[in-house]
Structures are given as structure tokens and as C-alpha cells.
Amino acid sequence: MAKPAPAAAPASFEAALDELETIVRAMEAGQLPLEASLASYERGITLLKYCQETLDAAEQKLQLLENNVLRNFAPAAASGDGGSGSN
């Protein structure tokens, strides 16, 4: 059996997750030869690291948004007139 070529970087977080789930199912089935299992495990670690880094970056971005942009909502017209604006 020939060695598979090194896999490219995932196209997206979702693609990485899908590939990782496929690898897990194949390994859990126990039908892979040792060499294929090791290659799958190595690819899974790479995908897991990619997913974790992507999630970490998203979390950092959310924290920046919360710290710099998001504020408690305070309605502009809190006069209790029902919002009609015409008196």
C-alpha cells in the first residue's frame, strides 16, 4: 500500500471538523492497518491544532469587540411616553 501524500491545510474550520470526524469514525471502526492508523492519527492532531487555533482567534476577537465596542443598551428616549414623540 502506497503512502498518501501529505494533506493540505483545511479550507475552513468546518472542513477541518468534518475531516476530523471522518478520521475518528475510521479509527473507531478499527479497520485501518497500522501505518494508515498512524497517518490518520497524525492528521487528526494537525486538524485538532488548527481547530483550536481558529477557536482561540475567534475568542480573542470577541473579547476585543466586547471590550471596545459593546456597551450596555440604554434606550435613547426613556421618557415613558410610549415612543410616540409627538406632544
C-alpha positions in Angstrom: 0.0 0.0 0.0 1.4 3.4 -1.0 1.8 6.2 1.5 -0.7 9.0 1.0 0.6 12.4 0.1 0.6 15.0 2.9 -2.8 16.6 3.2 -3.2 20.3 2.5 -4.4 22.8 5.1 -8.1 22.7 5.6 -10.2 25.2 3.6 -12.2 26.2 6.7 -12.9 25.4 10.3 -16.0 23.5 9.2 -14.0 21.5 6.7 -11.4 20.6 9.3 -14.1 19.5 11.7 -15.7 17.3 9.1 -12.4 15.7 8.2 -11.6 15.1 11.8 -14.9 13.4 12.4 -14.3 11.2 9.4 -10.9 10.2 10.8 -12.3 9.5 14.2 -15.0 7.2 12.7 -12.5 5.3 10.6 -10.2 4.8 13.6 -13.0 3.7 15.9 -14.1 1.2 13.3 -10.7 -0.5 13.8 -10.3 -1.5 10.1 -7.2 0.6 9.3 -3.8 -1.0 9.0 -1.2 0.2 11.5 0.5 2.6 9.0 -2.8 4.1 8.0 -3.8 4.5 11.6 -0.6 6.3 12.4 -1.1 8.6 9.4 -4.7 9.3 10.4 -3.7 10.0 14.0 -1.1 12.4 12.8 -3.5 14.2 10.5 -6.1 14.3 13.3 -3.6 16.0 15.6 -2.9 18.6 12.9 -6.6 19.2 12.4 -7.2 19.4 16.1 -4.5 22.0 16.4 -5.9 24.0 13.5 -9.4 24.0 15.0 -8.1 25.0 18.5 -6.1 27.9 17.0 -9.1 29.0 15.0 -11.4 28.9 18.1 -8.7 30.8 20.1 -8.5 33.5 17.5 -12.3 33.9 17.4 -12.4 34.1 21.2 -9.8 36.8 21.2 -11.7 38.7 18.5 -14.9 38.5 20.5 -13.1 39.8 23.6 -11.8 42.7 21.7 -15.3 43.5 20.4 -16.8 43.3 23.9 -14.1 45.5 25.4 -14.1 48.2 22.7 -17.5 48.2 21.1 -20.2 46.5 23.1 -21.9 48.5 25.8 -25.0 48.1 27.9 -28.1 49.0 26.0 -29.7 52.2 27.1 -32.7 53.4 25.1 -32.3 56.9 23.7 -35.8 58.0 24.7 -36.6 56.7 28.1 -39.3 59.3 28.8 -42.2 56.8 29.1 -44.4 58.5 26.5 -44.8 55.3 24.6 -42.4 56.3 22.0 -44.9 58.5 20.1 -42.6 61.5 20.1 -45.5 63.9 19.3 -46.8 66.1 22.2 
